[in-house]
Amino acid sequence: MRQELLGWYDRNKRDLPWRHTSDPYSIWVSEIMLQQTRVAVVIERWKAFLERFPTVQDLAKAEEQDVLALWSGLGYYRRARMLHKAAQSVVAELDGKMPLKADELRKLPGIGSYTAAAIASIAHGEAVAVVDGNVERVLSRIRGWESHDSVGDAAVRRKVEEFATGLVDPRRAGDFNQAIMELGATVCTPRSPQCLTCPWAKECRTLGEHKTPKRAAMTSREIACALVVRDGDAGTEVLLEQRAVTNTVMPGLWELPAIAVNVMANLEERLTVRHAIMQVNYVVRVCALPSEGLREKPDGVRRWVVAEEASAMALTGLARKVLTRAGLIQTAGRNGPRLLIRVGSGN
């Protein structure tokens, strides 16, 4: 099975930038970004992050707001905060040198068993298995085990981990782990697996047919926010609010002021965007308000920001989406038409 999988991987692996390095810090950043985020999105963001913070020392000495600003749009901001905190631990407690072994890596903030195994095997060749959702699905199908949900049968998870540990190729541990994750991502997919092209088809007891837990149903919700702009001395300015640092969701990030949906009838709707967070699909009504409609707050949690500078701030994904759609900021990789929404009388 090792030979079959590695042969398939050598012929079919995607050319991803983090596969051209053995630097544990670079691999670590890629693994954290790839959690809950599509590969296509991560590629450019990974490059930009390493240009700004090329070493663990650079990341450790950065301000958290700078880290969050570069993470803006990737979502799940706790990942960025824990990455930053762990980098500070590496510099302060380990003389800037990341641990070599998975057991030691797991002691760092935000690094669990999967991430530790990925870094140790890819960067240092440690023969330790990675088990993420892709790996669990592949090996469960191979053995005919029913997949479980996060609060379900822990015995299935243990069996998968034991099976994975026995499969790891000690000579090419990093490649093997990347290969099995690649197989789950591109061939043994959750729906419509490509069994005819799978290198493990003859070992598989289910050929893609196995029971899996039902995904939680998506819910829908309608919300509204205010887009307030004015002409300032340095150019177009937009009014932003900072979420409280005590907030359990996206603390400290900047967003557009919220509006109660029940007052929208008296406002001018200029834009509608859709935005998904976790299991909720939001329909966001973006309303225009005159620049005198909302005021700055003296504590700085609501203030005018030059639009061109806003893109470098730690914005929520929704705020970044709205400001991009409105033509007020530019998002990397998007060069669509500029739709500048102006509100008020230019004061």
C-alpha positions in Angstrom: 0.0 0.0 0.0 2.9 2.4 0.7 4.4 1.7 -2.7 1.0 2.2 -4.5 0.3 5.4 -2.7 3.7 7.0 -3.1 3.9 6.0 -6.7 0.5 7.6 -7.3 1.6 10.7 -5.4 4.8 11.1 -7.4 2.8 11.1 -10.6 -0.2 13.2 -9.5 0.7 15.6 -6.7 -0.3 19.2 -7.0 2.5 21.7 -7.3 2.0 23.7 -4.1 4.6 26.2 -2.9 5.0 24.8 0.6 6.0 21.5 -0.9 9.2 23.1 -2.1 10.6 23.8 1.4 11.6 21.8 4.4 11.6 24.9 6.6 9.4 23.9 9.7 8.2 27.5 10.2 7.0 27.8 6.6 5.3 24.4 6.8 3.7 25.3 10.1 2.2 28.5 8.6 0.8 26.5 5.7 -0.7 23.8 7.9 -2.5 26.4 10.1 -3.8 28.3 7.1 -5.1 25.1 5.4 -7.3 24.3 8.4 -10.9 25.3 7.2 -9.6 27.2 4.2 -9.4 26.1 0.5 -6.0 25.4 -1.0 -6.6 27.9 -3.8 -7.2 30.7 -1.3 -4.2 29.8 0.9 -1.5 29.8 -1.9 -1.3 33.6 -2.3 -2.0 34.3 1.3 0.8 32.0 2.4 3.2 33.8 0.1 2.1 37.2 1.4 2.4 36.1 5.0 5.9 34.8 4.6 7.0 38.0 2.7 5.8 40.0 5.7 7.0 37.6 8.4 9.7 35.5 6.8 11.0 34.0 10.1 9.5 32.9 13.4 11.4 35.8 15.0 9.7 38.3 12.7 6.3 36.9 13.6 7.0 36.9 17.3 7.9 40.6 17.4 4.9 41.7 15.3 1.9 43.5 16.7 -1.2 41.2 16.9 -3.2 43.7 14.8 -0.6 43.4 12.0 -0.9 39.7 12.1 -4.7 39.8 12.0 -4.6 42.3 9.2 -2.7 39.9 7.0 -5.0 37.1 8.1 -8.1 39.1 7.3 -10.4 37.2 4.9 -9.1 33.7 5.9 -11.5 33.5 8.8 -11.2 31.5 12.0 -9.0 34.3 13.5 -8.1 32.3 16.6 -5.7 30.4 14.3 -3.7 33.6 13.7 -3.7 34.5 17.4 -2.5 31.1 18.5 0.2 31.1 15.7 1.4 34.4 16.9 1.4 33.3 20.5 3.2 30.1 19.7 5.9 32.1 17.7 6.5 34.2 20.8 6.9 31.1 22.9 9.4 29.7 20.5 11.5 32.9 20.6 11.1 33.4 24.4 11.5 29.9 25.6 13.3 27.9 22.9 15.8 30.4 21.6 13.9 30.8 18.4 14.3 27.2 17.4 11.2 25.1 16.7 11.1 21.6 18.2 12.0 18.7 16.0 9.7 16.1 17.4 5.9 16.0 17.2 5.6 15.4 21.0 7.5 18.6 21.7 5.6 20.6 19.0 2.3 19.7 20.7 3.4 21.7 23.7 3.2 24.9 21.7 -0.1 27.0 21.8 -2.5 26.0 19.0 -0.6 23.0 17.8 -2.5 19.8 18.1 -1.6 16.2 17.2 -2.4 16.6 13.5 -0.3 19.8 13.0 2.6 18.5 15.1 2.7 15.3 13.0 2.6 17.2 9.8 5.4 19.6 10.7 7.6 16.8 12.2 7.2 14.4 9.3 7.4 16.9 6.4 10.2 19.0 7.8 12.2 16.3 9.7 11.1 13.0 8.4 9.7 11.7 11.7 7.6 8.6 11.1 4.5 9.8 12.8 1.0 9.6 11.2 -1.2 12.6 10.4 -4.9 12.1 10.9 -7.2 14.8 9.6 -10.7 14.6 8.1 -9.4 13.5 4.7 -7.2 10.7 6.2 -10.0 9.5 8.4 -12.4 9.3 5.5 -9.9 7.4 3.3 -8.9 4.8 5.9 -12.5 4.4 7.1 -13.5 3.6 3.6 -10.6 1.2 3.1 -11.6 -0.8 6.2 -15.4 -0.3 6.0 -15.7 1.6 9.2 -18.5 4.0 9.7 -17.3 7.6 10.1 -18.2 9.4 13.3 -18.9 12.9 14.3 -17.1 15.0 16.9 -19.2 13.7 19.8 -19.6 10.2 18.4 -17.7 6.9 18.5 -14.2 7.6 19.7 -13.3 4.0 19.1 -13.4 4.6 15.3 -10.9 7.5 15.7 -8.6 5.2 17.7 -8.8 2.5 15.0 -8.1 5.0 12.3 -5.1 6.4 14.2 -3.7 2.9 14.8 -4.1 2.0 11.2 -2.5 5.2 10.0 0.5 4.7 12.4 1.1 1.3 10.9 0.9 2.6 7.3 3.4 5.5 7.5 6.4 4.8 5.4 9.4 5.4 7.7 11.7 6.2 4.7 9.4 8.9 3.2 7.2 9.8 6.1 6.5 13.4 5.0 5.7 12.4 1.4 3.5 9.6 2.7 1.5 11.9 4.9 1.1 14.5 2.2 0.1 11.7 -0.2 -2.7 10.3 1.9 -4.1 13.8 2.5 -3.8 14.5 -1.2 -5.7 11.3 -2.0 -8.5 12.4 0.3 -8.6 15.9 -1.1 -8.6 15.0 -4.8 -9.7 11.4 -5.3 -11.4 9.9 -2.2 -13.6 12.9 -1.8 -16.7 13.1 0.5 -19.0 13.0 -2.5 -18.5 11.2 -5.8 -15.1 9.6 -5.1 -13.0 8.8 -8.1 -12.6 5.1 -7.3 -11.4 4.1 -10.8 -8.3 6.2 -10.4 -7.6 5.4 -6.8 -4.3 3.6 -6.1 -5.9 1.7 -3.2 -9.1 0.6 -5.0 -8.2 -3.1 -4.7 -7.7 -2.8 -0.9 -10.9 -0.8 -0.4 -13.9 -2.6 1.2 -16.4 0.1 0.3 -15.3 1.7 -2.9 -16.6 5.0 -1.6 -19.9 3.7 -0.1 -19.9 4.0 3.6 -22.1 5.7 6.2 -21.1 9.2 7.3 -22.6 11.5 9.8 -25.1 14.0 8.4 -23.7 17.5 8.2 -25.5 20.1 10.3 -28.0 22.0 8.2 -27.1 25.5 7.2 -29.4 28.2 8.6 -30.1 31.6 7.1 -30.1 35.0 8.7 -30.6 38.6 7.5 -28.5 41.4 8.9 -27.7 45.0 8.0 -24.7 47.3 8.2 -23.9 50.9 7.4 -21.5 52.1 4.7 -20.6 55.6 5.7 -18.0 57.5 3.6 -16.9 61.1 3.3 -14.2 63.1 1.5 -11.3 63.7 3.9 -8.0 65.6 3.5 -6.2 62.4 2.6 -8.9 61.1 0.3 -12.1 59.0 0.7 -12.7 57.9 4.3 -14.9 55.2 5.7 -16.3 54.8 9.2 -15.3 51.6 10.9 -15.9 50.1 14.4 -13.6 47.8 16.4 -15.1 44.8 18.0 -14.5 44.5 21.7 -11.5 42.5 22.8 -13.8 40.6 25.1 -16.0 39.5 22.3 -15.9 35.7 21.8 -16.2 36.1 18.0 -13.5 37.9 16.1 -12.4 40.1 19.0 -10.4 43.3 18.1 -11.3 43.2 14.4 -12.7 46.2 12.5 -16.1 46.1 10.9 -18.8 48.3 9.5 -21.3 49.7 12.0 -24.3 47.4 12.4 -27.9 48.5 11.8 -31.0 46.9 13.2 -32.9 45.2 10.4 -36.2 46.7 11.6 -35.0 50.2 10.8 -33.9 49.5 7.2 -37.3 50.6 5.8 -36.2 54.3 6.3 -32.7 53.8 4.8 -31.4 53.5 1.2 -30.1 50.0 0.5 -27.1 50.2 -1.9 -25.7 46.7 -1.9 -26.5 43.1 -0.9 -23.9 40.5 -0.2 -24.0 37.0 0.9 -21.6 35.8 3.6 -21.2 32.4 5.3 -19.8 31.9 8.8 -19.7 28.4 10.2 -23.2 27.0 9.6 -25.0 30.3 9.0 -25.6 31.9 5.6 -26.0 35.6 6.0 -27.8 37.9 3.7 -26.3 41.3 4.4 -28.1 44.5 3.5 -25.6 47.3 3.1 -27.3 50.7 3.7 -26.1 54.2 2.9 -26.1 56.7 5.7 -25.1 60.4 5.5 -21.7 61.1 7.1 -23.4 62.9 9.9 -25.6 59.9 10.6 -22.9 58.1 12.7 -20.2 59.8 14.7 -16.8 58.9 15.8 -16.4 57.6 19.4 -13.7 59.3 21.5 -12.4 55.9 22.7 -11.3 55.0 19.2 -13.6 52.0 18.8 -15.4 53.9 16.0 -13.4 56.2 13.7 -12.8 57.5 10.2 -10.2 55.6 8.2 -8.7 56.5 4.9 -10.1 53.9 2.5 -6.7 53.0 1.0 -5.4 52.4 4.5 -8.3 50.2 5.5 -7.1 47.3 3.5 -4.1 47.0 5.7 -6.2 46.8 8.9 -7.5 43.7 10.7 -10.9 43.7 9.0 -13.6 41.1 9.4 -14.1 39.0 6.3 -17.5 40.6 5.8 -16.2 44.2 6.1 -13.4 43.4 3.6 -16.0 41.9 1.2 -18.3 44.9 1.4 -15.5 47.4 1.0 -14.1 45.5 -2.0 -17.5 45.3 -3.6 -18.0 49.0 -3.1 -14.6 49.8 -4.7 -13.1 51.3 -1.6 -10.3 48.8 -1.2 -8.6 46.4 -3.5 -8.3 42.7 -2.7 -5.4 40.7 -4.0 -6.3 38.8 -7.1 -9.5 40.7 -7.8 -9.5 43.5 -10.4 -13.2 43.8 -11.0 -14.9 47.1 -11.9 -14.7 49.9 -9.4 -18.1 50.8 -8.0 -17.5 53.7 -5.6 -20.5 54.3 -3.4 -20.6 57.9 -2.2 -22.9 59.0 0.6 -23.7 62.4 1.9 -22.9 65.9 0.7 -19.1 65.6 0.6 -18.5 67.0 4.0 
